[in-house]
Amino acid sequence: MPGMDPASAVAQLMQNDPSIIAAAVIEGGSNIAYTTDNWDISGDIGRVISSWNALNAQFIMISGVKYSMLAQTPEGFTATSIRGEGHIVGAADDERKIIAYLEPDGNLLGAQMDVQRAIGNMSTKGVYMDDNSKLGAKSQGTGGGASAGGGVAAPAAGGGGSVDPQLRGEIQALLDWVKDNEGLAGYIQYYLDQNNTQIIAEMAKIYAELRQIFGV
């Protein structure tokens, strides 16, 4: 099944996460297939892709701004401006890459998942994921308990129903990211080092919620 075209995928990405205010789709190494009108990274993209591919860069430079690498794998990276000038999020598959700019007060964790979803939406090999296909953690955050768009209700705890393979894949990816030293642990350590009270407080809430879910 054909994937979404780059312009549509980026438009949906920015609609899902308004803190993402610019993005570019890269194909064939460092060829910019699409970019939003407000972002010209043509002079930087070659070095950015080279740094990403090396997997050992300490920082990247875009439009004269230095972004320190927080985590980097062949499938994606996150970088942040220590001076508070925003964040850069990248995701890739074997067909193309997306590089997106996130506002300073944006949610890096959520943006990373949204950018990875956008890559999947463009893929000609994967399953198209429409706008109603939300990650469980983000969907539950909308409150109210009702399923948006008439979605299928979650099975009761302890139920014997089969798990959607797509959902299982997303949870497995989350598990791998949690176990990766450059994944969740890296984010937590970074914000602890920065003494970011807002993020630390939110993480404490999530930790308490997870303990409650698993009964530990």
N, C-alpha and C positions, 0 to 999 in steps of 0.2 A: 504494500500500500504506500503510495507516495506520501512523503512527509510534508509539513508546512513549508512554504517558501520563507526565506530569511526575514523579509520585511514583516510578514504576518507573525512569525514566531517572536520577533523582537517587540512588536507592538503588544502582543499578548503578555510577554514578559514584563513590560513596563506598566501595563494595566494591572497585573497581579501584584506587583511591588512598586508603588509610586516612588519609592526612595531610589530606585534605579532610574536615572535620568538620562543615560546615554549608553549605547552599546554598539558593538561592531561584530560582524560575522566574518570569519576568516576561512578561506578554502585554499587548498593546494599550497600549503606551506605558509606563506605570508601574504597571500592575495586577499585584499578586502573585498568580499562579495557584496556586503551591505554595511552601511553605517548610518546612524541617526545624523540628522543635519547639524546638530549642535556639538559634534565631536569629530575632530580631524586628527587621527593618530597615524596617518600614513608615514610620517617621518620617524615614528618610534616603533612601528609594529615589528619590523625585522629584528630589532634588538630584544623586544619583549618576548617574541616567540623563541628566539635563541636562548634567552635566559630561562624561560619556562622549560624548554626541552632539556636543558642541562640538569635541571632538578637540584641545583646547588646554589642558585643565586640568592644573595642576601637582600637584594632590592631590585626594583625596576624603575625606570624613569619614563613618565608620560607627560608631555606638554610642560616639561621643566619641573615637574613635581616628583619627588622621590617617595616611593611606596615600599615600605619594608615588608618582605615576605613573611607571612605567618605560617603558611602550609603550602606545599606544592607536590603534586603527583602528576603522572602522565594524563590523568583524567581531569585535573583541575588545580586551581591555585587561588589563594586569597592573599591580598596585600593591603596594607593600611599606611596612611600618611601619619607619622608620629606628630606632625604639626596640626593635625585636625583638618586636613584638606580632602577628606573622603577616603574611599576604599576602592580597590579594584578586585573584581571576581572573574575568574576564568573557568570554563568548562570545555571539554573536548570529547569527541569520539573519533572513530577512524575516518570520518568523512569531513568534519569541519570543527571549528572552534568558535566560541563566543567569549568576548572580553567585554565586561560591563563596568560602568562607573556607578558607585553607590554613594549617596550623600553621607556626610559625616555622622548624622544621627540614625543612619539606616541600620537594619539588623543583618549583620554579616552571615549568621547561620541560616536565616531564612532566605537571604539573597543567594547563597550558595546552592541551596536546594532548588530555588526557582530557576537559576541559570542552568543547572543540570537538567531540569525538566524541559527547558527550552531546546536544549541540544537534542533530547529525545524526541521532541515534537517535530524536529526537522529531519530526523533520521529516516532513510528509506528502508532500513532493515528492522527497526523496532516497531512497537505498537504505538500508534498515535494516542496521545494523552490529552483529552479535551480539558476545558477550563474547570469542569466539575470534578476532575480527578485530582483531589487534594491529598497531600500526605496527612495521615491521621492526626498527627500532633497539631498541625496548623488548622485543620478543619474544626477540631474540638475547641479551638481558641475563639471561635466566632460566637460562642455562647448560645443560650436559648434551647439547646437540646434538639431542635428540629433539624432534619437533614435538608440542606440547601438543594434546591432543584429536584426534590423528590428522590434523593439517593436511597440506596438500600440501607436499611437500618443495620447497625452492628449486632452480631449475635450475642446472646447472653454469655456471661462468663462461664467457662467450663463447657460450652456447647461443643458438639461434635462436628459442626459444619466444616467443609473444606475451605482452605484459605486461598484467596485469589492469587495466582502465580505472580501477577504484577505487584500486588501488595507485599507478598513474601520477598520479592526481589528488592523492593524499596527498604524493607526492614533489614534485610541482610546487608544492604549497602550502608544503612545506618549503623549496624553492629560493627562492620569493618571499620567505619570511620571512628567509632568510639574507641576501638582497640588500637587504632593507628596512633603512634606517638606524635605524629604531626597533624593529627586530627583534633578530636575534642580536647584531649589533654593539652595540646598546644594552645588552643584558644583559652582554656581555663587558666593556664599558667600565665599567659600574656596579660589577661585582664586582672589577675591577682597582682602581677608585677606593676601594672599601671594603677593599682588601687582604685579601680573603677567601681565605685559603690553601687551604681545602678545595675550594672551587669552582674556583679557578685550577688546582689539581693535577688535578682531574677533567677540566677542559677540555684540559689538556695531554695527558692520556691519549687523549681522543677525537681530538685533532689528530693524534697519532702513529698511531692506528688508521686514520684516514681516509687518511693518506699511504701506509700499508701497503696498504690496499684498492685505491687507485688507482695504486700503484707509482711514487710520486713522492717 
